[in-house]
Amino acid sequence: MSRCLPTEIKTIADKIRAGRRLEPQEGLRLYESADLHTLGELANLVRERLCGRLTWYNINRHINYTNYCVLRCRFCSFCRPWPSKRSQDDFSPAHGSPERRSQPPVDDSGYELSTEQIVDMAREAADRGATEVHIVGGLHPRWPLDHYVDMCRRIREACPRLHIKAFTAVEIVHFSRISRPRRSIREVLQALREAGLGSLPGGGAEIFDQRVHDEAFKSKIGEQDWFDVHRTAHEMGIFSNATMLYGHVETPAERIAHLVKLREHQDASLAGRPAHFNCIVPLSFIPAGSPLAHLPEPTGLTDLRTLAITRLMLDNFPHVKAFWVMTSPKLAQVSLNWGVDDIDGTVVHYEITRRNGHAGRHQEMTVDDLRRLIIEAGRIPVERDTLYRRVIRSKDDWTAEGSA
């Protein structure tokens, strides 16, 4: 790092090289700096200190089981309201999509997948070599907790080796509230784990700030409930991820505060809980189709800067993931030299966001695609399972290093 740096940035760079933790104001100063190249060099230094040139990917399948949701978050283009005039017979369990009967539904873009469909998707993924299904959806107004427990149980019975990473903290709180009799967060997680749940994704965090919460997702749970779920999961030995949705109504200072709160939670989990956050997934906001469609998308420079600063601020997170669906494959590839060490997986279908007006559900990268992106970036591709164990494949089988 031979270029002449401003004194303040040089002081921050010296702290990073010495392995010392950054303060919030130092993270904010990095956001304000125009020197993106130095930021990338520093984030890459930390990345290589943790995992060298290795870059992780996995073979997975995303399943978004319904877009009916009781919430109305302003940044969301995925959710659909439950039609006010309809009966339970308006849906075909065989197809999981609206069927016109005597009266058309109010919004025929809503859908719900049957448990049979979900199990079929999981079985297809396992047959294609997947090690994980990632299952999230809207907060359905009619399904009871037993529906989700049965979903996990049926997948486990059909695909006993497939890791089930499912249900954001927002969904877990919803399950607790709708259960009869009312169950605690711990009881909900226990029921799901006994049915086959393996870990939690990190969605629903958005930005931990009251102003942003009230402006962009007022009806959704706040940071206290989100952290309650992940703290309880970690106390129970259930690993999870964390996210940050950036590029909408929040400020850089609010992003930094969000990361600091995640860092503090991770400190506590690492110190005294049997599980912790595996990785952080910064998510680039895609405004198209949402009530915030008038806002511009985050630029590629904002994406790179945010990914790099995330790596620098979260010194206790082992991995930073670039979710290529939301950053684009090309930007995700560049980010592998800006602090990122995980490019996610094959995905296959993803309903929640679609970049550049993509109209279809099919959003897939092949293993060859993922490996090519990683190798072209000068990195070493390594297939992982959900818990970041190296996957070893033979002709028709696979094992994870260190697994029972």
Secondary structure, DSSP 8 states (H G I E B T S, - for coil): --S---HHHHHHHHHHHTT----HHHHHHHHH-S-HHHHHHHHHHHHHHHHTTEEEEE-EEEEE-B-B-S---TT-SS-B---SS--GGGEETTTTEE---SS--S-TT--B--HHHHHHHHHHHHHTT-SEEEEE----SS--HHHHHHHHHHHHHH-TTSEEEE--HHHHHHHHHH-SS---HHHHHHHHHHHTEEEB--TT-----HHHHHHH-TTS--HHHHHHHHHHHHHTT--EEEEEEESSS--HHHHHHHHHHHHHHHHHHHHH-S--EEEEEEEE---TTSTTTTS----HHHHHHHHHHHHHH-TT-SEEB--HHHH-HHHHHHHTTTT--EEEE---B--S--GGG--SSB----HHHHHHHHHHTT-EEEEB-TTS-BEEE-SS-EEETT--
